[in-house]
Amino acid sequence: MKVIGITGKSGSGKTTFASLLAKELKCKHIDIDKIGHEAIFRPEILDTLCEKFGTEILDENGKLDRKKMGDIVFTQRHKMKELSDLTWEFMQQHKTQTMEKMLR
């Protein structure tokens, strides 16, 4: 299996390009952004996020408010690193499992 990785800054169009490429080449596409979004809603990760960033990142129903979280991590580089460090292992494991399923 050949693997193509697409990198770039936030908002640079990686997901759009990857989707178009997958459609053109008729191949599968793993959306790492989607995996990252799933990661932050996992209870064990959300609990740690609240410890590190405070409960102000939650909405009135106790759910993660992604806008509030974004306001923090996109204005404080060290906070983005904390978020990445917290979610990266889950994202890597999920990506690897997805690739292994694709090989079957």
N, C-alpha and C positions, 0 to 999 in steps of 0.2 A: 504494500500500500504506500502510495506517495502522500506526503503531508506537506501542505503549504501553510505557513504561518504569516499572518498579516499584522504588522505593528504600526503604531502611530499614536499621536497625542489624542487625548480625550476630545471627542467631537470632530475628528478628522475624516470620518466616513468609512472606517474600517468595516463595520457591520454591513453597511450598504454595499460596499465593494465585494465583500465576501459572499453576500447573498447573490449578487449578480454573477460572480465568478462561478459559484456552485451551480447556478441555473444554466449558465452557458456550457460548462463542462459536464453537466449532468452528474454531479458528484455530491457527496454529503458535506454538510457544513456544521461545525460545532460552534455555537455562539457563546463565547466565553463571558460576554456581558450578561447574558441571560443566566448563566451559571452563577456569576457574581451576585446578581439580584436575588437568586434563590438562597445563596449562602447567608446573606444578611438577615433573612427571615427565619433561619434555623434557630430554635430556642437557645441552644448553648452559645451560639455566636451573638444573638441579640442580647442575652444576659451580659456577656462580656462588653458589648458595645455600650450598654447602659452604665456599666462600671467605669469605663474609660471616658465616655462622652457626656454622661449624665442622663437622667430620665427626661430631660427637655427634648430629646430626639424622638420621644413617643408622642402619638396623638392622644386625644381624649379617651380613646378606647384601649390604650396600652399597646397599640401597634406602631411599628416603626414609621415615622414620617420621613420619607426619603428626601423631601425638599429641605426639611430642617437639617437632616444629616448632610446633605449636599452643601448647604450654606456654611457648615463647619469645615468639611474636608476640602472644598474648593477654594477656601480663603486662607487655610492654614496648612501649608505643605506637610508639616510634621504629623498633623492629624490624618491626612491622606495616607501617609506611610503606615500609621497605626492601623487604619482600616485595612489596607492591603495586607499587612503582616497577619492580621487576624483571619482574613478570608482566603488567603492564597492557598493554604494546604487543602482546604475543602475543594477549591476550584481545580487544583491540579489532580486530586483524586477523582473527581467527577469527570474531568476531561479524559483521564487515562481509562476509566471504566467505560466511557462512551466509545472511545477508540477501540477498545478490546471487543466490545459488542459489534462494532462495525466489521471486524475481521471474521466474525463467525458466519 
